[in-house]
């Protein structure tokens, strides 16, 4: 199974018009880029925001003596 790449076309190609973004396999994408017919499109990374409560909170670890003493016992 080959992975897919997104390519934005610089000129018309096989029924697709200039400026279209198409999804093709790696071999075709490489050929299009090498022949200057298209260029790779990098996916946008999603921006993850932290909840407001977590932004302002100063988290500290529990004291070592409490970590051992109050740890749950598993059987």
C-alpha positions in Angstrom: 0.0 0.0 0.0 1.5 3.3 -1.1 0.9 6.5 0.7 -0.8 9.5 -0.9 0.6 13.0 -1.5 -1.2 16.3 -2.2 0.0 18.2 -5.2 -1.1 21.7 -6.4 -0.9 21.9 -10.2 0.9 24.7 -11.9 -0.6 23.9 -15.3 -3.5 21.8 -16.7 -2.8 18.0 -16.5 -5.1 15.0 -17.4 -8.4 16.7 -17.0 -7.4 18.8 -14.0 -7.1 22.5 -14.3 -4.3 24.8 -13.2 -4.4 25.7 -9.5 -6.3 22.5 -8.4 -5.0 20.5 -5.5 -5.1 16.7 -6.2 -4.2 13.6 -4.2 -1.9 11.1 -6.0 0.5 8.4 -5.0 4.1 9.2 -4.2 5.5 8.1 -7.6 3.1 10.3 -9.6 3.6 13.2 -7.1 7.4 12.9 -7.6 7.0 12.9 -11.4 4.7 16.0 -11.4 7.1 17.9 -9.2 10.2 16.9 -11.2 8.6 18.0 -14.5 7.5 21.3 -12.9 3.8 20.5 -13.4 3.0 20.8 -9.7 4.3 21.3 -6.2 3.8 19.5 -2.9 1.2 20.9 -0.6 2.1 20.6 3.1 -0.8 19.8 5.4 -1.8 22.4 7.9 -1.0 21.3 11.4 -4.0 21.7 13.8 -3.4 24.3 16.6 -4.2 22.8 19.9 -5.2 25.2 22.6 -5.0 24.4 26.3 -8.0 25.0 28.4 -8.0 28.3 30.2 -7.7 26.7 33.6 -4.5 24.9 32.7 -2.8 28.0 31.3 -2.7 29.9 34.6 -2.2 27.0 36.9 1.1 26.3 38.4 1.4 22.5 38.7 3.7 21.0 41.3 4.3 17.4 42.1 3.2 15.8 45.3 5.8 15.5 48.1 7.7 12.2 48.0 6.5 11.0 51.4 2.8 11.5 50.4 3.3 9.8 47.0 4.3 6.6 48.6 2.0 6.8 51.6 -1.2 7.7 49.8 -0.6 5.6 46.7 -3.5 3.2 45.9 -2.8 -0.5 46.6 -3.4 -2.8 43.6 -3.9 -6.5 44.0 
